[in-house]
Amino acid sequence: MRKRVIGVTCYLVFLAIGLLFGPVGSMPIAGFRVIMLLIGTIILWVTEAIPSPVVGFLFMVLVPAMGIQTFTDACAAFFNSSVLFVLASYGVAVALLKTNLLKRCLKHLLKSCGRSPDKTIYAFSLSTAILSSICSDIPSVLLFNGLAMDFLGVLGEKPGRSSYGRALLLSITFAALIGGIATPAGSAINIMALQILENQTGFTCSFLLWSVFGIPSALLLTLASCWVCTKIHRSAEFEKDAIDILNEIVDIPEKLDRQEKGVAIVIVIMLVGWISTTWLPQINIAMVSVAGMIILMFPGVDLLTWKEYQEGTSWNSVLSMGGVMVIASAVSSTGVAVWLVEEAMVVIDFSALPLFLLFLIVAVFVGLMHIPVPAGPALMGVVVLPCITISEAVGIDPVLLTMTCAMLGSCAIMPFDPVVLITYGEGYYSIKDQVKCGVPILLAWSALIAAVMSIASFVI
């Protein structure tokens, strides 16, 4: 309760500063007010003083009240293609989780693991990353966290005392976060960043172009994160084969059933549609996702019911994303992001930096910013606009820094992110355990993305 009171008090202080005092130097008055409002909003997010979706609604009400933007513009920003994408992705995820498709993938990978605990961690992580590449991170980690807990139960592992349990759950967590960078459809963070980019510049990044750089990056980072977790938390060999343990906890029929075949066909159709957006500008990723969800509910198809969809959708995430878009719209309309970058360039000459170093600085900064702003979409609302301005000042394609922001926006080295909280709540690892693995993973993540974006600068 005390934390919430402090959060609201700090929010009111910054709100008062925005209303009663003027800006510094040449900063526009509307920009000064939106910055004060944004700082207060971040404090509300961090302290969880009020529910995250309500924070967005509060911002939407105060923006016109403070003369920053009209209420009509704020409402228009709230509902956009990013929100539609998230709504659709939950539907596809719910339908997919009803099947054994991902369990079959895990079973196939575990066949070659024998009694090696490290190999089983790689199998769980790769399966998690594959699912996370085409749907939201939360359903991905929920599925494989459940399987992992059953797996640990058969082995007799205990929370807080199992080195293998720590390595397994940490690896699954990082794999879910990393898998989301493989394609634009892998995370709401990606769609949010691209939406802000398109609103601000009129440019975007095609599904195919993103995937060309995202899929290899996700694969390498998943393998690297597994390596880090297994080296820090070493485990003894199992007494039985991993595949035998899986067979004890799940019963997977030999042949695909109707649900599995139907969902697989719809996902393939969606993949074709997503890739087609590269050459068909009249459709986009969100439209294809919504169409896929609708097909799942068609009469005669019936792979997903409306009740299942309602129960499986995280309405908090959907509403929070709408609120973040209102924030991004307000920051953009005031021009304050441009002002901040211009002031920063007085101290740092971004144009003089080698491209790799520029990408690395942005990557590490965004990764560290995930600590005070643990909600990925909210983080995009804070960092993407200044990076677009830096891109224009340096003379590089804004897609590059936008992708850098999105790809590091999923990097969580503390258990404040909603994805991390799912596995952290099982009690197998501590904050110290996550930081111990998270710091080297953050550095590897940042360095790899900086290198990939440097290479991409010759293509984009």
C-alpha positions as CSV (number, residue, x, y, z in Angstrom):
1,M,0.0,0.0,0.0
2,R,2.8,2.4,0.9
3,K,4.5,1.8,-2.5
4,R,1.2,2.7,-4.2
5,V,0.8,5.9,-2.2
6,I,4.3,7.0,-3.0
7,G,3.6,6.3,-6.7
8,V,0.5,8.4,-6.8
9,T,2.1,11.2,-4.8
10,C,5.1,11.4,-7.2
11,Y,2.7,11.4,-10.1
12,L,0.8,14.3,-8.7
13,V,4.1,16.2,-8.1
14,F,5.2,15.9,-11.7
15,L,1.7,16.7,-12.9
16,A,1.8,19.9,-10.8
17,I,5.2,20.8,-12.2
18,G,3.9,20.4,-15.7
19,L,1.0,22.7,-15.0
20,L,2.6,25.4,-12.8
21,F,6.1,25.8,-14.3
22,G,7.5,26.5,-17.7
23,P,10.0,24.6,-19.9
24,V,13.8,25.0,-20.0
25,G,15.3,26.9,-22.9
26,S,13.6,26.3,-26.3
27,M,11.6,23.3,-25.3
28,P,7.9,23.8,-26.4
29,I,5.4,24.2,-23.5
30,A,3.4,21.2,-24.7
31,G,6.5,19.2,-24.9
32,F,7.5,20.1,-21.3
33,R,4.1,19.1,-20.1
34,V,4.1,15.8,-21.9
35,I,7.6,15.0,-20.5
36,M,6.3,15.7,-16.9
37,L,3.3,13.5,-17.6
38,L,5.4,10.8,-19.1
39,I,7.7,10.7,-16.1
40,G,4.8,10.5,-13.8
41,T,3.3,7.7,-15.9
42,I,6.5,5.7,-15.7
43,I,6.4,6.0,-11.9
44,L,2.9,4.7,-11.9
45,W,3.9,1.7,-14.0
46,V,7.0,1.0,-11.8
47,T,5.1,1.3,-8.5
48,E,2.0,-0.4,-9.9
49,A,0.0,2.3,-8.0
50,I,-2.9,1.8,-10.3
51,P,-3.6,-1.0,-12.9
52,S,-1.5,-0.6,-16.1
53,P,-4.5,-0.2,-18.5
54,V,-6.0,2.5,-16.2
55,V,-2.7,4.4,-16.5
56,G,-3.2,4.6,-20.3
57,F,-6.8,5.8,-19.8
58,L,-5.6,8.5,-17.3
59,F,-3.0,9.7,-19.8
60,M,-5.7,9.8,-22.5
61,V,-7.9,12.0,-20.3
62,L,-5.1,14.4,-19.1
63,V,-3.5,15.0,-22.5
64,P,-6.4,17.1,-23.8
65,A,-7.0,18.6,-20.3
66,M,-3.4,19.9,-20.3
67,G,-3.7,21.3,-23.9
68,I,-1.2,18.8,-25.4
69,Q,-3.6,17.1,-27.8
70,T,-7.3,16.9,-28.6
71,F,-9.3,14.1,-27.1
72,T,-10.3,13.0,-30.6
73,D,-6.7,12.6,-31.6
74,A,-6.0,10.7,-28.3
75,C,-8.9,8.3,-28.9
76,A,-7.8,7.8,-32.5
77,A,-4.3,6.8,-31.3
78,F,-5.7,4.3,-28.8
79,F,-7.2,1.9,-31.3
80,N,-4.8,1.0,-34.1
81,S,-3.4,-1.9,-36.0
82,S,-1.1,-2.8,-33.2
83,V,-4.0,-3.4,-30.9
84,L,-5.8,-5.5,-33.6
85,F,-2.6,-7.6,-34.0
86,V,-2.5,-8.4,-30.3
87,L,-6.2,-9.3,-30.2
88,A,-5.7,-11.6,-33.1
89,S,-2.5,-13.2,-31.9
90,Y,-4.1,-14.3,-28.7
91,G,-6.8,-16.1,-30.7
92,V,-4.2,-18.0,-32.7
93,A,-2.2,-18.8,-29.6
94,V,-5.3,-20.2,-27.8
95,A,-6.1,-22.4,-30.8
96,L,-2.5,-23.6,-31.0
97,L,-2.3,-24.4,-27.3
98,K,-5.3,-26.7,-27.7
99,T,-3.2,-29.0,-29.9
100,N,-0.2,-31.2,-29.3
101,L,1.8,-29.6,-32.2
102,L,4.4,-28.0,-29.9
103,K,4.6,-31.0,-27.7
104,R,5.4,-33.1,-30.8
105,C,8.2,-30.7,-31.6
106,L,9.6,-31.0,-28.1
107,K,9.3,-34.8,-28.2
108,H,11.2,-34.9,-31.5
109,L,14.0,-32.9,-30.0
110,L,14.1,-34.9,-26.8
111,K,14.6,-38.2,-28.6
112,S,18.3,-37.3,-29.2
113,C,18.9,-36.0,-25.7
114,G,19.4,-39.2,-23.8
115,R,20.1,-38.6,-20.2
116,S,21.9,-35.3,-20.7
117,P,20.3,-32.4,-18.7
118,D,22.0,-29.8,-20.8
119,K,20.5,-31.2,-24.0
120,T,17.0,-31.2,-22.6
121,I,17.4,-27.6,-21.7
122,Y,18.3,-26.8,-25.4
123,A,15.3,-28.9,-26.5
124,F,12.8,-27.0,-24.3
125,S,14.3,-23.7,-25.2
126,L,14.3,-24.2,-28.9
127,S,10.7,-25.4,-28.8
128,T,9.7,-22.3,-26.8
129,A,11.5,-20.0,-29.2
130,I,9.8,-21.5,-32.2
131,L,6.3,-20.9,-30.7
132,S,7.3,-17.4,-29.5
133,S,8.4,-16.5,-33.1
134,I,4.7,-16.6,-34.3
135,C,2.7,-15.8,-31.3
136,S,2.8,-13.8,-28.0
137,D,5.6,-14.6,-25.5
138,I,3.2,-15.2,-22.6
139,P,1.3,-18.2,-24.1
140,S,4.7,-19.6,-25.2
141,V,6.2,-19.5,-21.7
142,L,2.9,-20.7,-20.1
143,L,2.9,-23.9,-22.2
144,F,6.5,-24.9,-21.7
145,N,6.6,-23.7,-18.1
146,G,3.8,-26.2,-17.4
147,L,5.6,-29.0,-19.2
148,A,8.8,-28.1,-17.4
149,M,7.2,-28.2,-14.0
150,D,5.8,-31.7,-14.7
151,F,9.2,-32.7,-16.0
152,L,10.9,-31.5,-12.8
153,G,8.2,-33.2,-10.7
154,V,9.0,-36.6,-12.3
155,L,12.7,-36.0,-11.6
156,G,11.9,-35.2,-7.9
157,E,13.5,-31.7,-8.2
158,K,12.6,-29.2,-5.5
159,P,12.2,-25.4,-5.8
160,G,15.1,-23.4,-4.5
161,R,17.4,-26.4,-4.3
162,S,17.6,-27.6,-7.9
163,S,20.4,-26.4,-10.1
164,Y,18.8,-28.1,-13.1
165,G,15.4,-26.4,-12.3
166,R,17.1,-23.0,-12.2
167,A,18.8,-23.6,-15.5
168,L,15.7,-25.0,-17.2
169,L,13.2,-22.3,-16.2
170,L,15.7,-19.5,-16.8
171,S,16.4,-20.9,-20.3
172,I,12.7,-21.3,-21.1
173,T,12.1,-17.7,-20.0
174,F,15.0,-16.2,-22.1
175,A,13.9,-18.4,-25.1
176,A,10.4,-17.0,-25.0
177,L,11.7,-13.4,-24.9
178,I,14.3,-14.1,-27.6
179,G,12.0,-16.0,-29.9
180,G,9.8,-13.0,-30.2
181,I,12.5,-11.1,-32.2
182,A,12.6,-13.7,-35.0
183,T,9.6,-12.2,-37.0
184,P,7.5,-9.1,-36.6
185,A,4.6,-11.4,-35.6
186,G,6.6,-12.8,-32.7
187,S,5.9,-10.0,-30.3
188,A,3.5,-7.1,-29.7
189,I,6.7,-5.0,-29.1
190,N,7.7,-5.4,-32.7
191,I,4.3,-4.4,-34.1
192,M,4.2,-1.4,-31.6
193,A,7.7,-0.2,-32.7
194,L,6.8,-0.5,-36.4
195,Q,3.5,1.2,-35.9
196,I,5.3,4.2,-34.3
197,L,7.8,4.2,-37.1
198,E,5.1,4.3,-39.7
199,N,3.1,7.0,-38.0
200,Q,6.2,9.2,-37.6
201,T,7.9,8.6,-41.0
202,G,5.6,6.7,-43.3
203,F,8.2,4.0,-43.6
204,T,8.0,0.4,-42.3
205,C,9.9,-2.9,-42.4
206,S,8.5,-5.8,-44.4
207,F,7.9,-9.2,-42.7
208,L,10.5,-10.9,-45.0
209,L,13.2,-8.3,-44.4
210,W,12.8,-8.4,-40.7
211,S,12.8,-12.2,-40.7
212,V,16.0,-12.4,-42.8
213,F,17.8,-10.7,-39.9
214,G,15.6,-11.8,-37.0
215,I,15.5,-15.6,-37.4
216,P,19.3,-16.1,-37.4
217,S,19.6,-13.7,-34.5
218,A,16.9,-15.5,-32.5
219,L,18.5,-18.9,-33.2
220,L,22.0,-17.8,-32.2
221,L,20.8,-15.9,-29.0
222,T,18.7,-18.9,-27.9
223,L,21.7,-21.2,-28.2
224,A,23.9,-18.6,-26.4
225,S,21.4,-18.2,-23.6
226,C,21.1,-21.9,-23.1
227,W,24.9,-22.1,-23.0
228,V,25.1,-19.4,-20.3
229,C,22.4,-20.9,-18.1
230,T,23.9,-24.4,-18.3
231,K,27.4,-23.3,-17.6
232,I,26.4,-21.2,-14.6
233,H,23.9,-23.8,-13.2
234,R,25.4,-27.2,-13.8
235,S,23.4,-30.4,-13.4
236,A,24.0,-34.1,-12.9
237,E,23.0,-36.7,-15.5
238,F,19.5,-38.1,-15.4
239,E,18.8,-41.7,-14.3
240,K,16.5,-42.3,-17.3
241,D,16.2,-41.0,-20.8
242,A,14.5,-37.6,-21.3
243,I,12.1,-38.9,-23.8
244,D,10.9,-41.5,-21.2
245,I,10.2,-38.7,-18.7
246,L,8.2,-36.8,-21.3
247,N,6.1,-39.9,-22.1
248,E,5.2,-40.1,-18.4
249,I,3.7,-36.6,-18.3
250,V,2.0,-36.3,-21.7
251,D,0.2,-38.7,-24.0
252,I,0.8,-37.7,-27.6
253,P,-1.1,-39.8,-30.2
254,E,1.0,-41.0,-33.1
255,K,-1.3,-39.4,-35.8
256,L,-2.3,-35.8,-36.1
257,D,-5.9,-35.2,-35.1
258,R,-8.4,-32.8,-36.9
259,Q,-7.6,-29.9,-34.5
260,E,-3.8,-30.2,-35.2
261,K,-4.2,-30.4,-38.9
262,G,-6.6,-27.5,-39.1
263,V,-4.5,-25.2,-36.9
264,A,-1.3,-26.1,-38.8
265,I,-3.0,-25.3,-42.1
266,V,-4.3,-21.9,-40.8
267,I,-0.8,-21.0,-39.5
268,V,0.8,-21.9,-42.9
269,I,-1.8,-19.7,-44.6
270,M,-1.0,-16.9,-42.2
271,L,2.8,-17.3,-42.8
272,V,2.2,-17.0,-46.5
273,G,0.0,-13.9,-45.9
274,W,2.7,-12.3,-43.7
275,I,5.4,-12.9,-46.2
276,S,3.1,-11.6,-49.0
277,T,2.9,-8.2,-47.2
278,T,6.4,-7.6,-48.5
279,W,5.0,-7.2,-52.0
280,L,1.3,-6.3,-51.3
281,P,1.2,-2.9,-49.6
282,Q,-2.6,-3.1,-49.4
283,I,-2.4,-5.7,-46.6
284,N,-0.3,-5.7,-43.4
285,I,0.6,-8.2,-40.7
286,A,-2.3,-7.2,-38.4
287,M,-4.8,-7.8,-41.2
288,V,-3.4,-11.2,-41.9
289,S,-3.5,-12.1,-38.2
290,V,-7.1,-11.0,-37.8
291,A,-8.1,-13.0,-40.9
292,G,-6.4,-16.1,-39.5
293,M,-8.3,-15.7,-36.2
294,I,-11.6,-15.3,-38.1
295,I,-10.9,-18.5,-40.1
296,L,-10.3,-20.4,-36.9
297,M,-13.9,-19.5,-35.8
298,F,-15.6,-20.1,-39.2
299,P,-18.7,-22.5,-39.2
300,G,-17.5,-25.9,-40.2
301,V,-13.9,-25.1,-39.1
302,D,-14.6,-24.5,-35.4
303,L,-11.0,-24.7,-34.2
304,L,-11.6,-21.9,-31.7
305,T,-14.8,-20.8,-29.9
306,W,-15.6,-17.3,-28.8
307,K,-15.6,-18.4,-25.1
308,E,-12.2,-19.9,-25.4
309,Y,-10.9,-16.7,-27.0
310,Q,-12.4,-14.5,-24.3
311,E,-10.9,-16.6,-21.5
312,G,-7.5,-16.9,-23.2
313,T,-6.9,-13.2,-24.1
314,S,-5.0,-11.0,-21.8
315,W,-7.2,-7.9,-21.9
316,N,-4.7,-6.1,-19.7
317,S,-2.1,-6.3,-22.4
318,V,-4.5,-5.2,-25.1
319,L,-5.7,-2.1,-23.2
320,S,-2.2,-1.3,-22.0
321,M,-1.0,-1.2,-25.6
322,G,-3.7,1.2,-26.6
323,G,-2.6,3.5,-23.8
324,V,1.0,3.3,-24.9
325,M,0.0,4.4,-28.4
326,V,-1.7,7.5,-26.9
327,I,1.6,8.3,-25.2
328,A,3.6,7.9,-28.3
329,S,1.1,10.0,-30.3
330,A,1.3,12.8,-27.7
331,V,5.1,12.8,-27.6
332,S,5.3,12.8,-31.4
333,S,2.8,15.7,-31.9
334,T,4.6,18.0,-29.5
335,G,8.0,17.6,-31.2
336,V,9.7,17.0,-27.8
337,A,11.6,13.9,-29.0
338,V,13.3,16.0,-31.7
339,W,14.2,18.7,-29.1
340,L,15.7,16.1,-26.7
341,V,17.9,14.6,-29.4
342,E,19.0,18.0,-30.6
343,E,20.0,18.9,-27.0
344,A,21.8,15.5,-26.6
345,M,23.7,16.1,-29.9
346,V,25.3,19.2,-28.3
347,V,27.0,16.8,-25.9
348,I,27.3,13.7,-28.1
349,D,28.0,13.8,-31.9
350,F,26.1,10.7,-32.9
351,S,27.1,11.2,-36.6
352,A,30.8,10.8,-35.6
353,L,30.2,7.4,-34.0
354,P,30.9,4.2,-35.9
355,L,27.6,2.5,-36.8
356,F,28.4,-0.6,-34.7
357,L,29.0,1.6,-31.7
358,L,25.9,3.6,-32.2
359,F,23.8,0.5,-32.5
360,L,25.5,-1.0,-29.4
361,I,24.9,2.1,-27.3
362,V,21.2,2.1,-28.2
363,A,20.9,-1.7,-27.6
364,V,22.4,-1.6,-24.2
365,F,20.4,1.5,-23.2
366,V,17.1,-0.1,-24.3
367,G,18.0,-3.3,-22.5
368,L,18.8,-1.4,-19.2
369,M,15.7,0.7,-19.6
370,H,13.6,-2.5,-19.5
371,I,14.4,-2.5,-15.7
372,P,12.5,0.7,-14.8
373,V,10.0,0.2,-17.6
374,P,9.3,-3.6,-17.6
375,A,6.3,-3.5,-20.0
376,G,7.8,-3.9,-23.5
377,P,5.1,-1.9,-25.4
378,A,5.4,0.9,-22.9
379,L,9.2,0.9,-23.4
380,M,8.7,1.3,-27.1
381,G,6.6,4.4,-26.5
382,V,9.6,5.9,-24.6
383,V,12.6,5.0,-26.8
384,V,11.5,4.6,-30.5
385,L,10.7,8.3,-31.3
386,P,14.1,9.7,-30.0
387,C,15.9,6.9,-32.0
388,I,14.0,7.8,-35.2
389,T,15.1,11.4,-34.7
390,I,18.7,10.2,-34.2
391,S,18.5,8.2,-37.4
392,E,17.4,11.2,-39.3
393,A,20.2,13.3,-37.8
394,V,22.9,10.7,-38.5
395,G,21.5,9.9,-42.0
396,I,20.7,6.2,-41.7
397,D,17.4,4.4,-42.4
398,P,15.2,4.8,-39.3
399,V,14.1,1.1,-39.7
400,L,17.5,0.1,-38.3
401,L,17.4,1.8,-35.0
402,T,13.6,1.0,-34.7
403,M,14.5,-2.7,-35.1
404,T,17.3,-2.4,-32.6
405,C,14.8,-0.9,-30.0
406,A,12.2,-3.6,-30.7
407,M,14.7,-6.5,-30.5
408,L,16.2,-5.3,-27.2
409,G,12.8,-4.3,-25.8
410,S,12.2,-8.0,-24.9
411,C,15.5,-8.3,-23.0
412,A,14.6,-8.7,-19.3
413,I,17.4,-9.3,-16.7
414,M,15.1,-8.7,-13.7
415,P,11.8,-10.5,-12.8
416,F,9.6,-7.5,-13.4
417,D,8.5,-8.4,-17.0
418,P,5.1,-10.3,-17.1
419,V,6.8,-13.1,-19.1
420,V,9.5,-13.6,-16.4
421,L,7.1,-13.5,-13.5
422,I,5.4,-16.7,-14.8
423,T,8.6,-18.8,-14.2
424,Y,9.9,-16.7,-11.4
425,G,6.8,-17.5,-9.4
426,E,7.6,-21.2,-9.4
427,G,10.4,-20.5,-6.8
428,Y,13.2,-22.3,-8.6
429,Y,15.4,-19.3,-9.1
430,S,16.0,-16.0,-7.4
431,I,16.6,-12.4,-8.6
432,K,20.3,-13.0,-8.1
433,D,20.2,-16.1,-10.3
434,Q,18.5,-14.3,-13.1
435,V,20.9,-11.3,-13.0
436,K,23.8,-13.7,-13.0
437,C,22.6,-15.2,-16.3
438,G,20.9,-12.0,-17.5
439,V,23.9,-9.7,-17.6
440,P,26.0,-11.8,-20.0
441,I,23.0,-12.5,-22.1
442,L,22.2,-8.8,-22.3
443,L,25.7,-8.1,-23.4
444,A,25.7,-10.9,-26.0
445,W,22.2,-9.8,-27.2
446,S,23.3,-6.2,-27.6
447,A,26.5,-7.0,-29.4
448,L,24.8,-9.5,-31.8
449,I,22.0,-7.1,-32.7
450,A,24.5,-4.2,-33.1
451,A,26.5,-6.4,-35.5
452,V,23.4,-7.6,-37.4
453,M,22.1,-4.1,-37.8
454,S,25.5,-2.9,-39.0
455,I,25.4,-5.5,-41.7
456,A,21.7,-4.7,-42.4
457,S,22.7,-1.0,-43.0
458,F,24.3,-2.1,-46.3
459,V,21.0,-3.7,-47.4
460,I,18.3,-1.4,-46.0
